[in-house]
Amino acid sequence: MSKVIADCKKEDPEISLVIANGENAAHGMGITKKVLEELLKAGVDLVTLGDHTWDIKGVADLLEKEDIPLICPANFPKLTLDKGWRILDVRGENVLVINLIGRVFMKIHPDCPFRAVDEILKKCENKAKIIIVDFHAEATSEKGALGHYLAGRVSAVLGTHTHVQTADEKILDGTACLTDIGMVGPVDSNIGVQKGVILNHLITQVPFKYEISPDENVLINAVVLDIDEETGKARGIKRVNKVVKNI
């Protein structure tokens, strides 16, 4: 995966910012400092998180450091909103990235993402024309609703969490929307996990331990945005769906 990201930047110099959801980067559960460093070395500029944020000890310390490009959902009850967004300097232009988490069908109980994003946008008013929202949520309906809610107010609303790329990309009043980007993970799997583990759990209802499939064929899901730097409006949104060999 690291080589794929690095090659992507080399092959297309117009790609000026790479954001990755690192929610499942550490063997399916959360993120570690080592894995984060690997992603950054590969060419990722900012890493967002989700419902597995607190699964690994030490993440809170990483989030506290301003020089580490890592954010988590802004509407977590225990956090201040300053942990859930970051303004990046990208080729001389400010880009505001906001991380939110949904409430529908989720096991956790976060604050309202709609109110949270309103508060962040108010706080960051006139600080960045380009605004990208990673909405980590289960229900496509909730992710789609946030897209409509923010239409014309942000550059993009991109869904993460369900590991399956959707085909509903659209631009709403200059806001690029996709209800789920998908995943980076083994092809021969059930959303990244070994098929037998998942099947046994579904049939027996016995709790299971995450076991990532060893398949060397890796599915790369991503989305490429074309955003007008002057207006912050999205001009294009293109899904990436390709298989590569794990290196």
C-alpha positions as CSV (number, residue, x, y, z in Angstrom):
1,M,0.0,0.0,0.0
2,S,2.8,2.4,0.8
3,K,4.3,2.1,-2.6
4,V,0.9,2.6,-4.2
5,I,0.4,5.9,-2.4
6,A,4.0,7.1,-3.2
7,D,3.6,6.1,-6.9
8,C,0.3,7.9,-7.1
9,K,1.9,11.2,-6.1
10,K,4.8,10.7,-8.5
11,E,2.5,9.7,-11.5
12,D,0.1,12.5,-11.0
13,P,1.8,15.7,-9.8
14,E,-1.6,17.4,-9.7
15,I,-2.5,15.3,-6.6
16,S,-1.5,17.9,-3.9
17,L,-3.2,16.4,-0.8
18,V,-3.7,12.8,0.3
19,I,-6.0,12.1,3.2
20,A,-6.4,8.6,4.6
21,N,-8.8,7.1,7.1
22,G,-6.5,5.1,9.4
23,E,-9.3,3.8,11.6
24,N,-8.5,0.1,10.9
25,A,-4.8,0.5,9.9
26,A,-3.4,-1.5,12.9
27,H,-4.5,-5.0,12.0
28,G,-8.1,-3.9,11.7
29,M,-8.4,-2.1,15.1
30,G,-7.3,1.5,15.5
31,I,-3.9,2.9,14.7
32,T,-0.4,2.8,16.3
33,K,2.4,5.3,16.2
34,K,4.4,2.9,14.0
35,V,1.6,2.5,11.5
36,L,0.9,6.2,11.4
37,E,4.5,6.9,10.6
38,E,4.4,4.3,7.8
39,L,1.4,6.1,6.3
40,L,3.0,9.5,6.5
41,K,6.3,8.2,5.0
42,A,4.3,6.7,2.1
43,G,2.9,10.1,1.2
44,V,-0.3,10.5,3.3
45,D,-0.6,14.1,4.5
46,L,-3.4,13.7,7.1
47,V,-4.9,10.7,8.8
48,T,-8.5,10.6,10.1
49,L,-10.0,8.1,12.5
50,G,-13.4,6.6,13.6
51,D,-15.1,4.3,16.0
52,H,-11.9,2.3,16.8
53,T,-10.0,5.5,17.8
54,W,-9.5,4.4,21.4
55,D,-8.8,0.7,20.8
56,I,-5.1,1.1,21.1
57,K,-3.3,2.8,24.0
58,G,-1.4,5.9,23.2
59,V,-3.6,7.4,20.5
60,A,-4.7,10.2,22.9
61,D,-1.1,11.3,23.3
62,L,-0.7,11.4,19.5
63,L,-3.8,13.5,19.1
64,E,-2.5,16.0,21.6
65,K,0.6,16.8,19.5
66,E,-0.1,19.6,17.1
67,D,2.8,18.5,14.8
68,I,1.3,15.1,14.2
69,P,-1.2,15.2,11.3
70,L,-3.8,13.0,13.0
71,I,-7.4,13.9,13.9
72,C,-10.4,12.0,15.2
73,P,-14.2,12.6,15.1
74,A,-15.0,16.0,16.4
75,N,-18.3,15.0,17.9
76,F,-16.9,12.5,20.4
77,P,-18.3,13.6,23.7
78,K,-15.0,13.4,25.6
79,L,-13.2,15.7,23.2
80,T,-13.0,19.3,22.4
81,L,-13.8,20.2,18.8
82,D,-10.1,21.2,18.3
83,K,-9.2,17.5,18.1
84,G,-11.6,16.8,15.2
85,W,-10.3,19.2,12.5
86,R,-7.1,20.6,11.1
87,I,-6.2,23.4,8.7
88,L,-3.4,22.4,6.3
89,D,-1.3,24.6,4.0
90,V,-1.5,23.0,0.6
91,R,0.6,24.8,-2.0
92,G,-0.1,28.1,-0.4
93,E,-3.9,27.4,0.1
94,N,-5.5,26.6,3.4
95,V,-7.5,23.4,3.4
96,L,-9.8,22.6,6.3
97,V,-10.3,18.9,7.0
98,I,-13.1,17.9,9.4
99,N,-13.6,14.4,10.9
100,L,-17.1,13.4,12.1
101,I,-18.7,10.2,13.2
102,G,-22.3,9.1,12.7
103,R,-25.0,8.0,15.2
104,V,-27.3,5.7,13.2
105,F,-26.6,2.0,13.9
106,M,-23.4,2.8,15.7
107,K,-22.5,1.2,19.0
108,I,-21.1,4.4,20.5
109,H,-23.1,7.5,21.4
110,P,-21.5,10.6,19.9
111,D,-22.8,14.1,20.0
112,C,-24.8,15.4,17.0
113,P,-22.5,15.5,13.9
114,F,-24.8,18.2,12.3
115,R,-24.4,20.6,15.2
116,A,-20.7,19.8,15.6
117,V,-19.9,20.6,11.9
118,D,-21.9,23.9,12.2
119,E,-19.8,24.9,15.2
120,I,-16.6,24.1,13.4
121,L,-17.5,26.0,10.3
122,K,-18.5,29.0,12.4
123,K,-15.2,28.8,14.3
124,C,-13.2,28.5,11.1
125,E,-15.2,31.0,9.0
126,N,-13.0,32.7,6.4
127,K,-10.0,30.6,7.3
128,A,-10.2,28.2,4.4
129,K,-12.1,28.1,1.1
130,I,-11.5,24.4,0.6
131,I,-13.2,22.2,3.2
132,I,-13.3,18.4,3.2
133,V,-15.4,16.4,5.6
134,D,-14.7,12.7,6.4
135,F,-18.0,11.4,7.8
136,H,-17.4,8.0,9.5
137,A,-20.8,6.5,9.7
138,E,-22.7,3.2,9.2
139,A,-25.9,4.3,7.4
140,T,-25.6,5.6,3.8
141,S,-28.8,7.5,4.5
142,E,-27.1,9.5,7.3
143,K,-24.0,10.1,5.2
144,G,-26.2,11.2,2.3
145,A,-28.2,13.5,4.6
146,L,-25.0,15.3,5.7
147,G,-24.1,15.8,2.1
148,H,-27.4,17.5,1.5
149,Y,-27.0,19.5,4.7
150,L,-23.6,20.8,3.8
151,A,-24.3,21.3,0.0
152,G,-22.8,24.6,-1.1
153,R,-21.0,25.1,2.3
154,V,-18.1,22.7,1.9
155,S,-16.0,21.3,-0.9
156,A,-16.6,17.6,-0.2
157,V,-18.5,15.2,2.1
158,L,-16.9,11.7,1.9
159,G,-18.2,8.7,3.8
160,T,-16.0,6.1,5.5
161,H,-16.5,3.0,7.8
162,T,-18.5,0.4,5.8
163,H,-15.5,-0.8,3.7
164,V,-17.6,-1.2,0.6
165,Q,-17.2,1.6,-2.1
166,T,-20.6,3.0,-3.2
167,A,-21.4,4.2,-6.7
168,D,-23.4,7.3,-5.8
169,E,-20.8,10.0,-6.4
170,K,-22.4,13.4,-7.2
171,I,-21.8,17.1,-6.9
172,L,-24.4,19.1,-5.0
173,D,-24.1,22.9,-5.4
174,G,-20.3,22.6,-5.6
175,T,-20.0,19.9,-2.9
176,A,-18.6,16.5,-4.0
177,C,-20.4,13.7,-2.2
178,L,-19.8,9.9,-1.9
179,T,-21.5,7.9,0.8
180,D,-18.5,5.5,1.2
181,I,-15.0,5.6,-0.3
182,G,-14.4,1.9,0.5
183,M,-11.3,0.2,1.9
184,V,-7.7,-0.7,1.3
185,G,-7.4,-4.4,2.1
186,P,-7.2,-8.0,0.9
187,V,-9.4,-8.9,-2.0
188,D,-10.0,-12.5,-0.8
189,S,-11.8,-11.5,2.5
190,N,-15.0,-10.3,4.0
191,I,-14.3,-6.5,4.3
192,G,-10.7,-7.3,5.1
193,V,-11.2,-10.1,7.6
194,Q,-10.6,-13.8,6.9
195,K,-13.8,-15.3,5.5
196,G,-13.8,-18.3,7.8
197,V,-13.7,-16.1,10.9
198,I,-16.7,-14.1,9.8
199,L,-18.7,-17.1,8.7
200,N,-18.1,-18.9,12.0
201,H,-19.2,-15.8,13.9
202,L,-22.4,-15.3,11.9
203,I,-23.3,-19.0,12.2
204,T,-22.4,-19.6,15.8
205,Q,-22.7,-16.1,17.2
206,V,-19.5,-16.7,19.2
207,P,-17.4,-13.5,19.5
208,F,-14.4,-13.5,17.3
209,K,-10.9,-12.0,17.1
210,Y,-10.0,-9.9,14.0
211,E,-7.8,-11.9,11.7
212,I,-6.8,-10.1,8.5
213,S,-6.8,-12.2,5.4
214,P,-3.3,-13.0,4.1
215,D,-4.3,-12.6,0.4
216,E,-1.5,-10.7,-1.4
217,N,-4.0,-9.1,-3.8
218,V,-5.0,-5.8,-2.3
219,L,-8.0,-3.8,-3.2
220,I,-7.3,0.0,-3.4
221,N,-10.4,2.1,-3.0
222,A,-10.1,5.9,-3.0
223,V,-11.6,9.0,-4.5
224,V,-9.9,11.8,-6.4
225,L,-11.4,15.3,-6.1
226,D,-10.9,18.3,-8.5
227,I,-11.6,21.5,-6.5
228,D,-11.4,25.1,-7.6
229,E,-8.9,26.8,-5.4
230,E,-10.5,30.2,-5.9
231,T,-14.0,29.2,-4.9
232,G,-13.6,26.0,-2.9
233,K,-16.2,24.4,-5.2
234,A,-15.8,20.9,-6.4
235,R,-15.5,20.5,-10.2
236,G,-15.1,16.7,-10.3
237,I,-15.2,13.5,-8.3
238,K,-13.8,10.2,-9.5
239,R,-13.8,6.9,-7.7
240,V,-10.6,4.7,-7.7
241,N,-11.1,0.9,-7.6
242,K,-8.1,-1.2,-8.5
243,V,-6.3,-4.3,-7.4
244,V,-2.5,-4.4,-6.8
245,K,0.0,-6.9,-5.4
246,N,0.9,-6.4,-1.7
247,I,4.6,-5.4,-1.6
